[in-house]
Amino acid sequence: MAYIQLEPLNKGFLSRISDLLLCRWTCHRCCQKCCESSCCQSSEDEVEILGPFPAQTPPWLMASRSSDKDGDSVHTASEVPLTPRTSSPDRRCSSSDTSKSTHSLTRRISSLESRRPSSPLIDIKPIEFGVLSAKKEPIQPSVLRRTYTPDDYFRKFEPRLYSLDSNSDDVDFLTDEEILSKYQLGMLHFSTQYDLLHNHLTVRVIEARDLPPPISHDGSRQDMAHSNPYVKICLLPDQKNSKQTGVKRKTQKPVFEERYTFEIPFLEAQRRTLLLTVVDFDKFSRHCVIGKVSVPLCEVDLVKGGHWWKALIPSSQNEVELGELLLSLNYLPSAGRLNVDVIRAKQLLQTDVSQGSDPFVKIQLVHGLKLVKTKKTSFLRGTIDPFYNESFSFKVPQEELENASLVFTVFGHNMKSSNDFIGRIVIGQYSSGPSESNHWRRMLNTHRTAVEQWHSLRSRAECDRVSPASLEVT
């Protein structure tokens, strides 16, 4: 019976296994190199760090690896080809060598663990992913900004940017005497008081003095020595609901003594700014603004009340608005009727010095560039805020509706001469502005439904410039 003797395990092979287990670096051919006892000794272009460890091999591991190589060389030199042995004592000897090699491996591992230093801590930058060919732009570090307090924050605002006109940038730092000597527009005397019981603000316009003489740009002014002043009162930012005093004829020192009431809550009144505008009445041209006074109501004691003399300052608004007109439009396709309601007007330009105005509205239908029909409201005496509530109907076939235009003209009735022109708008094919075009489109999109809208009146020259339909009417 033949016995086969087992080959004992080589210590050099066990040491290479220990190196592979203890290896803390790797390269592209790690497994092959480790088996050849030359792990991590490849060329520089093959090495790739996989963890937060140094790229060079520590001295303690190099010393251990060199001692292992010396032992391997001794074993290799002593190795001879083994022949099969049949004696059982040799097999017991082989088992004893195996146990000794295993014990030697255990001691070597224990000694290496005791001699191995702790791994150093290395700060690794985060991995950046991107196109290799792209050019990197330097990233500037963020600058710590100063934390602003509320006082610093509001100090950065420039109040002159939010003023009503460019002249008020230096007015806040001037006294009334300095303003009067600089602009020479005169002074205005007025008072305010709030009634907590009835929740309304009372503004009293008392008088004015040292007003400048009138200015006529077109030479139509007959009396160039005296003005015809009046005062308009409003609470900003609401300029639509304004009040107006009567006109004082041919005087530079008018005495008004008129009171006006604004229904407004107390807290809301403190947020408003009282604006008083002195205007020079001119029958033959648009009225000219002499000057203005603005008082923030949060700066005065409204309940206690008070009166002031304030110097007038220039206004960016050289001409007074002509007024507003409230209209309602409705079209009935089945009947082919265009219905127009003239509801009311407000703050119309005053055309009579003594009575205010006697306004009425003329409505004219223009098809293309041809005048088709003219109708008018009744005139109301002595008012600049008339209420009409009058309805008119025009026959307009649906196929002709797109070519139709309505011209609304407000006049002041005059018994002795021709009527005084106040303002005009055109709605329809040749509208006089965006607001008028929007009103016409809304009516076309909502048949059988009345559409109301306020419109600001325009001058005759402005309407003639933008609307051909305005040129076809008188």
Secondary structure, 3 states (H helix, E strand, C coil): CCCCCCCCCCHHHHHHHHHHHHCCCCECCHHHHHHCCCCCCCCHHHECCCCCCCCCCCHHHHHHHHHHHHHHHHHHHHCCCCCCCCCHHHHHHHHHHHHHHHHHHHHHHHHHHHHCCCCCCCCCCCCCCCCCCCCCCCCCCCCCCCCCCHHHHHHCCCHHHHCCCHHHHCHHHCCHHHHHHHHCCCEEEEEEEEECCCCEEEEEEEEEECCCCCCCCCCCCCCCCCCCEEEEEEEECEEEEEEECCCCCCCCCCEEEEEEEEECCHHHHHHCEEEEEEEECCCCCCCEEEEEEEEEHHHCCCCCCEEEEEECECCCCCECCCCEEEEEEEEECCCCEEEEEEEEEECCCCCECCCECCEEEEEEEEECCEEEEEEECCCCCCCCCCEEEEEEEEECCHHHHHHEEEEEEEEECCCCCCCEEEEEEEEECCCCCHHHHHHHHHHHHCCCCCEEEEEECECHHHHHHHCHHHHCCC
